[in-house]
């Protein structure tokens, strides 16, 4: 009995549930570069090139292991343009008893796959994605009956369950997290190690040409392609991070420096999220580095928390709250995305740097995404739908299961607080503290109002004023509203006026 096994572009794992029990003599593994998945949002050119190249390399690896692989390139004559149509076409070429796939990372695709059996006329089995350390069902069971869902408590349970950085039932070091030690700004003289770069091989060069020809109108640049596209290369990125960056990752993980996009971050979300690396092996490697005395506890714990805590949490959160999470709009924000989100042409240096680096690299680290780009998106009342689409298409590690909870819940608070305990908004002083962006800005971070003032300053207080009825009872906003309550009414009015002038410029697509 032969099975047709579909492997998606973010499932590049040899131990994938759909592949694990494949009959090498009978079953066929189908992989396809399809227009529908590359264009339902106009993904960054580097993102498409990275995934197509990684897919082609993975298909070659499976073939070398004696699997029967049918790999369909984007411009092959037999390419049907969508996953469903490609599966349907393949079933006409030979008789298969069933279709097997692993659960996808998007709600829209899962709902489609759940109807395939009716369309294809053969059984379709959707297997769990066992690459994660928790399941959507486990998350929903944990969430049931809770008034508030907070990652910190989920993370503690995951630490205990998987015995990570534990001393019996207690955390090593006596504390569950070391966030307070992980918020240092970086000295101007500090030299950051170079990030891992891989020279494109023939397969990658062919893909780069394809993407330039077929997706020329998509966001981003293809120059200086740097990605690992094989498991061996991805393991090399991990090893280099452990050796050169993890030691200082903790204290500098929130820092931002102009012209230094990579900092001490690991840059492995690309490879975790497409399957070239597995979370368990990454967590284990970081834990071993701590026990060997190679890295301090605050760095090891902070890094592990991003994977064992946050990554697992947002996946469970995504499936628990879909499909409403995608359409929630707590503040009823509707303003369209400014043009400079696409071309980086703005006088705000922090925004310019983060957008320009995103254009170039299909990457920005989490504080750039949350406290610069995201902070601005919420303060200027941008449409959640448009912001979500932007984050999904511009970053090479973005898939809806990870992007949507971060953007809807953490960045925009559009879910009304199911994920975040408060809106993550800040004035220019936070950006000035954590970066050197303000030194080369067209605005002055010391000024609160007027044409030369940092827009984050008056936009922040405009937000606080506008939403005082809904947010003033939030315990985590109490100190802010105490400060607001002591402000002179004329100062509040001046900031509201500056904000309205700025927002009008955004509406009219004027330069800001």
Secondary structure, 3 states (H helix, E strand, C coil): CCEEEECCCCCCCCCCHHHHCCCCCCCEEEEECCHHHHHCCCCCHHHHHHHHHHHHHHHHHHHHCCCEEEEECCCCCCCCCCHHHHHHHHHHHCCCCEEEEECCCCHHHHHHHCCHHHHHCCEEEEECCCCCCCCHHHHHHHHCCCCCCCHHHHHHHHHHHHCCCEECCEEHHHCCCCHHHCCCCCCCCCCCCCCCCCCCCHHHHHHHHHHHHHCCCCCCCCCCCCCCCCHHHHHHHHHHHHHHCHHHHHHHCCCEECCECCCCCCCCHHHHHHCCCCHHHHHHHHHHHHHCCCCCHHHHHHHHHHHHHHHHHHHHHHHHHCCHHHCCCCCCCCECCCCHHHHCCCCCHHHHHHHHHHHHHCCCCHHHHHHHHHHHHHHCCECHHHHHHHHHHHCCCCCHHHHHHHHHHHHCCCCCCCCCCCCCCCCHHHHHHHECHHHHCCCECCCCCCCCECHHHHHHHHHHHHCHHHHCCCHHHHHHHHHHHHCCHHHHHHHHHHHHHHHHHHHCCCCC
